[in-house]
Amino acid sequence: MSASPADRVDLGPRAVMTCAAAVRVLTERLADLEYPVARPVRPCGNLDEVSATFDQAGYAVPPALVALWQHIGALCLVDLEDHRHVAFWADRLERWRAVGAPGGDSGWEPCCDGVVVDGPDGAGWVAYAVNRLEIADDEGWPVAIEIAPDELHKDNISGGGPYEVVLPGPGDDPWLAVLEGGFRWNGETRWSGRRPSSAPPDPPDLISYLRTALLECGGFPGLHGHPAYTHMLKDLSADLPVF
């Protein structure tokens, strides 16, 4: 969003509400394809209590993440338990595992990198997140909230560190909280499929990443550029609400 920090206080929630509309359309289209993720969106309740718990521990959750939890909930476009989505894509995308990621490093394991935004929908999630923040503080690491496995772990392949939303520091625009991990490689942004034309500058904020991952990549950045997926993408992404 090319706006001032003050403008984003008003524009940010509107963008998230439109993002929620896009997610509803996209997940309905995936269901029509019999995509094997039964509950891609899970409501997040008691958000006032959740925010208070983070605040009491001395950590303010970035407003973009709170708004996503409020208007969308926890979002998971992959099956993190049984990984049935891997067989789904292997069945529909010819030689998916046999070819390298389009535009990726030689030898990189292909993965779909379906969008995941974790949230406080389960017992113990907030306590775990706060504990990780405290450990990062103690160790001098970037203080961040984990929201997703990296692109390889999403497909049940050994990989690296998770996607994390870094808590803004003093003077930072809280609506532009940076998304780290996952697709970063050797310190630079590395999309697991072909780099999208709308890819935000490095490092991306959370909403800008979701805009590209959902609207241009149909929710699966790792498949972007695969010839068979390009055909499917036209139906998945057609006329999605733009945010």
N, C-alpha and C positions, 0 to 999 in steps of 0.2 A: 504494500500500500504506500503510494507516494503522497504522504500527508504528514502534518505536524503531529507531535505527540499528543497535543490537546485534541486535534481532529480524530485521532485514532481511538480515543475514549468513546466517541460516538460511532465511528465507522467500524471499529473492531467487532462489536456484538452483531451488527448488521451482517458483516461478512460471515461470521460463524453461523448465523441463522440460515443464510443462503447456502453455506456449506452443508448444513444439516439437510436442507431440501435436496441437494445434489446426492448426498449419501442415501437418502430414502429411495430416489429413483434408481441409482446404481445397484443397490442391494436387491431391489425388486427385479431388475433385469438379470442379475446373477441367479436369483431364485428361479426365474423362468428357464434358465439354462440347466437347472438341477445341479447348480454348484453346491458342493457338499459342506457348506457351512450354514448350519441351521439358524444360529443366532449371531449374525455379524455385529449387531448393535445390542448392547446391554445397558439398561438404565442405571444411572448413578444417583442413589438417593442420599438424603441427609448432607447435602453439600455445604450448608452453613456449619454443621458440626465438623465436617471434614476440614473446611478452611480454618475453623477455630483451632483444631488440633495442630495444623501446620503453624499457625500464627503463634500459639502458645510455645511451640518448640523454637520459635525465632525465625521461621521461614515462610515467606509469602509466595503462594502458588501463582505463577504468571497468569494474568487475566485471560489470555487466549486459551490456556489449558482449562481453566475453570469454566469458561464459556462453552468449550467443546463438551465437557462433561455435562453441562446443564442442558444444552440443546441437542446433543447427539447421544451422549453416554460413552461408555467404553466401546471402541470400534475395533473389530478384528476380522479382516478379510481372508484369514488363513485358519486352518485347523491345527492349533498348536498341540493338541493331544494325540490324535491319530494320524495327522498329516495326510488326510485323504485328498486334499487339494493337489498334492504332487501327482498322484495318479490321474486326477481329472485333467490337469494340463498336459501330462504325458500322452493321454489318450487323444487330445484334440490338437496338439501342436507337434507335428511330425518331427522326429529326431530332436526333440527339445534338449534332452540330456546329452545328445551326441555332438551338438554344436556349441561353440563357446558363446558367451554373452556378447551380443552385438556391440561392437565398440569397446568391449572390455579388455582387460589384460589377458594375455595369452595364458591359458591354463586355468582361468577363473571358472569355478563351478557355476553353471547356470542356475538361477533361482528366480522365483516369481516376485519376491519382495512385496507381497501384498501388504497394504497399509494396515498398521496396527497402532492404536492409541489406547494404552491401558488406562485404567481408572479405578476409583474406589468402589467397585461393585462386589467385592468379596471380603470375607472376614480376614483381618490381618493385613490388608493391603496398605492402609495408611501407616500402621506401625512399622511395616517393612520400609516404606518410602522414607519416613522420618529417620529411621535408623541409618539408611544409606546416606542421607544428607549429613547426619552427624559424623559418620565415618569419613566422608569426603572433607568435611570441615577440619576434622582432626588431622587428616593426612595431607592437607593442603592441595587436594584435588579440586577440579571444577565442581561447584556445588550444583547438582542437577537432579531432576526427577526422572527415573527410568520410565519410559512409556512403551518400549517394544524391544523384542530381540533383534539382533542384526539380521540382515537379509538371508544369511546362510542358515542360522539356527531356525528361522521361520520354516525352512524346508527340511528340517531334521538333518542338517549337515553341520559339522563342527565349524565354528566361525569365531568371531571376535566379540567386542563389547557391544552393549545395547545402544539403541537410540535413546537419547536423553535430552530433556528440555532444561537448558541452563538457566538458573535463577538470575535475573538481572542484577547488576551491581548499582551502586549509587550513580545517579546521572543517566543510567540507561533507560531507554523507552521500554516499559514493562510489556507493551503489546508486541514488541519485536524480540521476545525471548528466543535465543538461538537454539536451533536443533543440532545436536552433535551426535557422532557415532554412526553405527550402521553403515551408511553409504560413504563415509569418509575413509580415505585410503592414502597412506603416506602424507597425512596432513592436509589433503585436498579433497574437495567434494568429488565423489566417484559414484555415479549412478550405475546400478547393477545391470541395467540394459543400455540401449543407445541413449545418449544424453538428450533429454527433451529440449525442444526449442524454447520452451517457456521456463526452463530451469532458473531458479532465482540465483542471485549472486551468492558467493561463498563468504561466510556460512549463512545458510538460509534461516529465516524465522519459521516458526511452526506453521502459520497460516499459509505462507508462500509455498512451503514444501507441499502442503496438502492440496493447494490449488493446482500445482503441476501434477502431483501424483494421482489425483482423482480426475481432473478435467482432461489432461492430455494423455495420461497413461491408463485411464480406466480403472485405477485402483491398484495396478500391478506394474510398477516401474521396471521391474526386472524383465518383463516380457516386451517392453517397448522396443520396437525395431524388428521383432521376430515376424517374418512374412505372414505366417498363419494367424498370429495374434493381431496383426495390423488389420486384417479383414474383420475379425471379431470386434476390434476396438471401435470400428465405425458404429456398430449397434450399441455397444456399451456406453460410449461417451456422447452420442448424438443428443444435442440440445440440452445437456445438463445445465442446471442453473449456474451461472457464472458468478463467482465471488472474488 
